[in-house]
């Protein structure tokens, strides 16, 4: 995986529907992300020994590697969960004009 700060990455996070919308608006307004898709999901997971089942939104956040640290800090500050899901994956290819748009929108 490249360490180029301009490389696009995708960050996934889940949140309650209300909290997810707040997080999405905040990261877009701060230019930490070019786009956030908020899609409803039903999550099943184990938490503190209990099996839990919740309606959540999956945030699919498009950003660049160089903004990822600040993005993650913002998510953790705004998130209502004790341990929020935050997973980052590299973008290994795609439509060049779209990837350029992500870079433009996340320029600090």
Backbone as a printed PyTorch tensor [residue, N CA C, xyz], in Angstrom:
tensor([[[  0.8420,  -1.1660,   0.0000],
         [  0.0000,   0.0000,   0.0000],
         [  0.8940,   1.2380,   0.0000]],

        [[  0.5830,   2.1960,  -0.8530],
         [  1.3530,   3.4170,  -0.9780],
         [  1.1190,   4.3480,   0.2140]],

        [[  2.1350,   5.1260,   0.5230],
         [  2.0070,   6.1210,   1.5920],
         [  1.8550,   7.5320,   1.0350]],

        [[  1.5680,   7.6350,  -0.2510],
         [  1.3890,   8.9390,  -0.8790],
         [  0.1770,   9.6270,  -0.2650]],

        [[  0.3380,  10.8310,   0.3080],
         [ -0.7940,  11.4970,   0.9650],
         [ -1.9200,  11.8860,   0.0220]],

        [[ -1.6560,  11.9230,  -1.2920],
         [ -2.7030,  12.2660,  -2.2560],
         [ -3.4720,  11.0560,  -2.7690]],

        [[ -3.0840,   9.8570,  -2.3420],
         [ -3.7900,   8.6560,  -2.7890],
         [ -5.1840,   8.5890,  -2.1810]],

        [[ -6.1980,   8.3510,  -3.0090],
         [ -7.5540,   8.1860,  -2.4770],
         [ -7.6640,   6.9320,  -1.6100]],

        [[ -8.4840,   7.0280,  -0.5800],
         [ -8.8060,   5.9010,   0.2900],
         [-10.3010,   5.9460,   0.5790]],

        [[-10.8260,   4.8080,   0.9910],
         [-12.2180,   4.7020,   1.4260],
         [-12.1960,   4.3610,   2.9090]],

        [[-12.9550,   5.1040,   3.6840],
         [-13.0890,   4.8420,   5.1140],
         [-14.5240,   4.4150,   5.3720]],

        [[-14.6730,   3.2960,   6.0770],
         [-15.9880,   2.7980,   6.4610],
         [-16.1970,   3.0390,   7.9450]],

        [[-17.4050,   3.4440,   8.2900],
         [-17.7870,   3.5750,   9.6940],
         [-19.2900,   3.3280,   9.7840]],

        [[-19.7270,   2.7760,  10.8960],
         [-21.1610,   2.6340,  11.1390],
         [-21.5400,   3.5190,  12.3110]],

        [[-22.7910,   3.9550,  12.3130],
         [-23.2830,   4.8380,  13.3690],
         [-24.8030,   4.7500,  13.4020]],

        [[-25.3880,   5.3140,  14.4570],
         [-26.8470,   5.4390,  14.4540],
         [-27.2180,   6.3690,  13.3020]],

        [[-28.4280,   6.2580,  12.7730],
         [-28.7970,   7.1080,  11.6370],
         [-28.5940,   8.6060,  11.8970]],

        [[-28.9920,   9.0770,  13.0590],
         [-28.8610,  10.5110,  13.3590],
         [-27.3950,  10.9060,  13.4830]],

        [[-26.6280,  10.1450,  14.2300],
         [-25.2190,  10.4390,  14.4330],
         [-24.4480,  10.3290,  13.1100]],

        [[-24.8140,   9.3760,  12.2910],
         [-24.1630,   9.2100,  10.9980],
         [-24.3270,  10.4240,  10.1060]],

        [[-25.5250,  10.9890,  10.0890],
         [-25.7640,  12.1980,   9.2890],
         [-24.9270,  13.3710,   9.8110]],

        [[-24.8430,  13.5010,  11.1250],
         [-24.0320,  14.5780,  11.7220],
         [-22.5630,  14.4190,  11.3530]],

        [[-22.0570,  13.1980,  11.4460],
         [-20.6610,  12.9330,  11.1000],
         [-20.4280,  13.2440,   9.6200]],

        [[-21.3120,  12.7830,   8.7630],
         [-21.1590,  13.0110,   7.3210],
         [-21.1150,  14.5050,   7.0060]],

        [[-22.0260,  15.2670,   7.5660],
         [-22.0390,  16.7200,   7.3190],
         [-20.7570,  17.3810,   7.8200]],

        [[-20.2950,  16.9640,   8.9860],
         [-19.0980,  17.5680,   9.5660],
         [-17.8650,  17.3010,   8.7190]],

        [[-17.6720,  16.0710,   8.2740],
         [-16.4530,  15.7720,   7.5170],
         [-16.4840,  16.3940,   6.1260]],

        [[-17.6650,  16.5290,   5.5450],
         [-17.7790,  17.2170,   4.2530],
         [-17.5000,  18.7080,   4.4360]],

        [[-18.1000,  19.3170,   5.4340],
         [-17.9300,  20.7640,   5.6230],
         [-16.4890,  21.1360,   5.9630]],

        [[-15.7480,  20.2230,   6.5620],
         [-14.3370,  20.4740,   6.9230],
         [-13.3600,  20.0290,   5.8340]],

        [[-13.8750,  19.6250,   4.6800],
         [-13.0620,  19.1500,   3.5490],
         [-12.2080,  17.9400,   3.9100]],

        [[-12.6880,  17.1470,   4.8690],
         [-12.0030,  15.9080,   5.2310],
         [-12.4370,  14.7620,   4.3280]],

        [[-13.5080,  14.9670,   3.6020],
         [-14.0230,  13.9680,   2.6710],
         [-14.6690,  14.6840,   1.4960]],

        [[-14.6050,  14.0560,   0.3360],
         [-15.2630,  14.6000,  -0.8480],
         [-16.7200,  14.1650,  -0.9080]],

        [[-16.9910,  12.9770,  -0.3700],
         [-18.3220,  12.3870,  -0.4700],
         [-18.4980,  11.3830,   0.6520]],

        [[-19.7060,  11.3110,   1.1830],
         [-20.0510,  10.2800,   2.1600],
         [-21.3830,   9.6760,   1.7400]],

        [[-21.3800,   8.3790,   1.4870],
         [-22.6260,   7.6680,   1.2520],
         [-23.1080,   7.1410,   2.5930]],

        [[-24.3780,   7.3670,   2.8850],
         [-24.9930,   6.8880,   4.1280],
         [-26.0720,   5.8910,   3.7260]],

        [[-25.8150,   4.6300,   3.9760],
         [-26.7550,   3.6080,   3.5590],
         [-27.2350,   2.8150,   4.7770]],

        [[-28.5210,   2.5350,   4.8700],
         [-29.0180,   1.7890,   6.0330],
         [-28.5170,   0.3490,   6.0340]],

        [[-28.1530,  -0.1240,   7.2190],
         [-27.7220,  -1.5110,   7.4070],
         [-28.3040,  -2.0350,   8.7100]],

        [[-28.4230,  -3.3310,   8.8000],
         [-28.8010,  -4.0070,  10.0430],
         [-27.5490,  -4.7080,  10.5380]],

        [[-27.0380,  -4.3040,  11.6890],
         [-25.7730,  -4.8340,  12.2020],
         [-26.0210,  -5.8030,  13.3470]],

        [[-25.3530,  -6.9450,  13.2740],
         [-25.3330,  -7.9200,  14.3610],
         [-23.8880,  -8.0480,  14.8000]],

        [[-23.6520,  -7.9780,  16.1070],
         [-22.2870,  -8.0050,  16.6190],
         [-22.2970,  -8.4100,  18.0860]],

        [[-21.1330,  -8.7820,  18.5680],
         [-20.9810,  -9.0950,  19.9870],
         [-20.3430,  -7.8940,  20.6610]],

        [[-20.9310,  -7.4370,  21.7420],
         [-20.3990,  -6.3110,  22.5050],
         [-20.5150,  -6.6270,  23.9920]],

        [[-19.3890,  -6.6560,  24.6570],
         [-19.3050,  -6.9170,  26.0960],
         [-20.0390,  -8.2070,  26.4710]],

        [[-19.8240,  -9.2500,  25.6340],
         [-20.3800, -10.5620,  25.9160],
         [-21.8140, -10.7650,  25.4790]],

        [[-22.4550,  -9.7550,  24.9600],
         [-23.8480,  -9.8430,  24.5130],
         [-23.9140,  -9.7800,  22.9910]],

        [[-24.8460, -10.5070,  22.4020],
         [-25.1070, -10.3810,  20.9780],
         [-26.1030,  -9.2380,  20.8030]],

        [[-25.7240,  -8.2780,  19.9800],
         [-26.5410,  -7.0750,  19.7600],
         [-26.9790,  -7.0270,  18.3010]],

        [[-28.0800,  -6.3450,  18.0800],
         [-28.6370,  -6.1790,  16.7390],
         [-29.2120,  -4.7690,  16.6660]],

        [[-28.7060,  -3.9730,  15.7150],
         [-29.1180,  -2.5650,  15.6280],
         [-29.2970,  -2.1200,  14.1850]],

        [[-30.2160,  -1.1750,  13.9950],
         [-30.3150,  -0.4650,  12.7240],
         [-29.2910,   0.6560,  12.7650]],

        [[-28.4420,   0.7050,  11.7460],
         [-27.3930,   1.7060,  11.6750],
         [-27.3100,   2.2400,  10.2490]],

        [[-26.4340,   3.2100,  10.0460],
         [-26.0530,   3.6150,   8.7030],
         [-24.5870,   3.2580,   8.5250]],

        [[-24.2650,   2.8040,   7.3320],
         [-22.8820,   2.5580,   6.9470],
         [-22.4110,   3.8010,   6.2150]],

        [[-21.3800,   4.4370,   6.7470],
         [-20.7830,   5.6050,   6.1100],
         [-19.6450,   5.1160,   5.2190]],

        [[-19.7460,   5.4200,   3.9460],
         [-18.7020,   5.1030,   2.9780],
         [-18.0850,   6.4430,   2.6050]],

        [[-16.9090,   6.6950,   3.1440],
         [-16.3040,   8.0230,   3.1030],
         [-15.1450,   8.0280,   2.1100]],

        [[-15.1990,   8.9240,   1.1230],
         [-14.1430,   9.0520,   0.1330],
         [-13.2440,  10.2170,   0.5110]],

        [[-11.9520,   9.9310,   0.6810],
         [-10.9920,  10.9470,   1.0800],
         [ -9.6290,  10.5920,   0.5070]],

        [[ -8.6000,  11.2790,   0.9830],
         [ -7.2300,  10.9600,   0.6000],
         [ -6.4580,  10.5720,   1.8570]],

        [[ -5.3950,   9.8200,   1.6530],
         [ -4.5870,   9.3200,   2.7710],
         [ -4.1020,  10.4600,   3.6780]],

        [[ -3.7450,  11.5780,   3.0920],
         [ -3.2310,  12.6950,   3.8680],
         [ -4.2450,  13.3490,   4.7870]],

        [[ -5.5230,  13.1130,   4.5620],
         [ -6.5740,  13.6610,   5.4300],
         [ -7.1180,  12.6150,   6.3980]],

        [[ -6.6510,  11.3770,   6.2930],
         [ -7.2360,  10.2650,   7.0500],
         [ -7.0810,  10.4350,   8.5590]],

        [[ -5.9310,  10.8740,   9.0220],
         [ -5.7250,  11.0080,  10.4740],
         [ -6.6970,  12.0240,  11.0770]],

        [[ -6.8370,  13.1720,  10.4250],
         [ -7.7780,  14.1860,  10.9230],
         [ -9.2250,  13.7100,  10.7860]],

        [[ -9.5190,  12.9890,   9.7000],
         [-10.8580,  12.4210,   9.5130],
         [-11.1930,  11.4650,  10.6540]],

        [[-10.2760,  10.5590,  10.9650],
         [-10.5080,   9.5900,  12.0390],
         [-10.6730,  10.2980,  13.3750]],

        [[ -9.8710,  11.3110,  13.6370],
         [-10.0000,  12.0790,  14.8880],
         [-11.3630,  12.7590,  14.9670]],

        [[-11.8340,  13.2810,  13.8550],
         [-13.1470,  13.9440,  13.8300],
         [-14.2580,  12.9360,  14.0690]],

        [[-14.1840,  11.7850,  13.4140],
         [-15.2010,  10.7480,  13.6210],
         [-15.2450,  10.3450,  15.0940]],

        [[-14.0810,  10.0740,  15.6840],
         [-14.0720,   9.6120,  17.0770],
         [-14.5710,  10.6880,  18.0300]],

        [[-14.3330,  11.9470,  17.7170],
         [-14.8250,  13.0430,  18.5640],
         [-16.3430,  13.1590,  18.5040]],

        [[-16.9070,  12.9940,  17.3120],
         [-18.3530,  13.1900,  17.1200],
         [-19.1740,  11.9310,  17.3570]],

        [[-18.5370,  10.7890,  17.3360],
         [-19.2540,   9.5140,  17.3850],
         [-19.8070,   9.2510,  18.7880]],

        [[-20.9760,   8.6430,  18.8270],
         [-21.6130,   8.3420,  20.1160],
         [-21.2160,   6.9740,  20.6620]],

        [[-20.5450,   6.1430,  19.8630],
         [-20.1600,   4.8130,  20.3180],
         [-18.8550,   4.8710,  21.1100]],

        [[-18.7300,   3.9840,  22.0700],
         [-17.5140,   3.8730,  22.8680],
         [-16.3200,   3.4670,  21.9930]],

        [[-16.5490,   2.5200,  21.0740],
         [-15.5140,   2.0580,  20.1500],
         [-16.1310,   2.0400,  18.7470]],

        [[-16.0660,   3.1590,  18.0330],
         [-16.6770,   3.1800,  16.7010],
         [-15.8800,   2.3650,  15.6900]],

        [[-16.6040,   1.7750,  14.7620],
         [-15.9540,   1.1050,  13.6390],
         [-15.3490,   2.1640,  12.7380]],

        [[-14.0620,   2.0600,  12.4660],
         [-13.3900,   2.9170,  11.4950],
         [-12.3580,   2.0350,  10.7920]],

        [[-12.5960,   1.7820,   9.5090],
         [-11.7260,   0.9160,   8.7230],
         [-11.3790,   1.6610,   7.4350]],

        [[-10.0910,   1.6840,   7.0930],
         [ -9.6440,   2.3810,   5.8880],
         [ -9.0860,   1.3800,   4.8870]],

        [[ -9.5050,   1.5270,   3.6340],
         [ -9.0340,   0.6670,   2.5490],
         [ -8.4520,   1.5330,   1.4360]],

        [[ -7.3830,   1.0610,   0.8010],
         [ -6.8180,   1.8280,  -0.3180],
         [ -7.7030,   1.7170,  -1.5520]],

        [[ -7.6570,   2.7440,  -2.3750],
         [ -8.2890,   2.7070,  -3.6910],
         [ -7.1750,   2.3650,  -4.6750]],

        [[ -7.2900,   1.2460,  -5.3450],
         [ -6.2210,   0.7900,  -6.2280],
         [ -6.4540,   1.1700,  -7.6790]],

        [[ -7.5860,   1.7720,  -7.9700],
         [ -7.8840,   2.2010,  -9.3310],
         [ -9.2580,   2.8260,  -9.3660]],

        [[ -9.6070,   3.3420, -10.5190],
         [-10.9120,   3.9570, -10.6860],
         [-10.8930,   4.9490, -11.8310]],

        [[-11.9610,   5.6820, -11.9600],
         [-12.1220,   6.6770, -13.0160],
         [-11.3020,   7.9110, -12.6400]],

        [[-10.2760,   8.2130, -13.4340],
         [ -9.3300,   9.2780, -13.0940],
         [ -9.9940,  10.6200, -12.7740]],

        [[-10.9840,  11.0770, -13.5480],
         [-11.6230,  12.3560, -13.1930],
         [-12.2990,  12.3230, -11.8050]],

        [[-12.8770,  11.1940, -11.4380],
         [-13.4960,  11.0830, -10.1120],
         [-12.4360,  11.1060,  -9.0220]],

        [[-11.3440,  10.3760,  -9.2220],
         [-10.2660,  10.3710,  -8.2330],
         [ -9.6390,  11.7540,  -8.1050]],

        [[ -9.5400,  12.4820,  -9.2050],
         [ -9.0320,  13.8600,  -9.1650],
         [ -9.9970,  14.7520,  -8.3770]],

        [[-11.2880,  14.5330,  -8.5300],
         [-12.2810,  15.3060,  -7.7810],
         [-12.1430,  15.0790,  -6.2830]],

        [[-11.9140,  13.8310,  -5.8870],
         [-11.6940,  13.5400,  -4.4570],
         [-10.5020,  14.3440,  -3.9630]],

        [[ -9.4180,  14.3530,  -4.7230],
         [ -8.2210,  15.1090,  -4.3210],
         [ -8.5160,  16.6060,  -4.2120]],

        [[ -9.2640,  17.1310,  -5.1720],
         [ -9.5960,  18.5680,  -5.1810],
         [-10.4510,  18.9350,  -3.9590]],

        [[-11.4500,  18.1250,  -3.6680],
         [-12.3900,  18.4340,  -2.5930],
         [-11.7760,  18.2830,  -1.2050]],

        [[-10.6980,  17.5250,  -1.0980],
         [-10.0800,  17.3030,   0.2130],
         [ -8.7830,  18.0840,   0.3880]],

        [[ -8.4880,  18.9630,  -0.5720],
         [ -7.2800,  19.8050,  -0.4520],
         [ -7.4320,  20.7120,   0.7640]],

        [[ -6.3990,  20.7500,   1.5810],
         [ -6.5100,  21.5820,   2.8060],
         [ -6.1440,  23.0180,   2.5550]]])
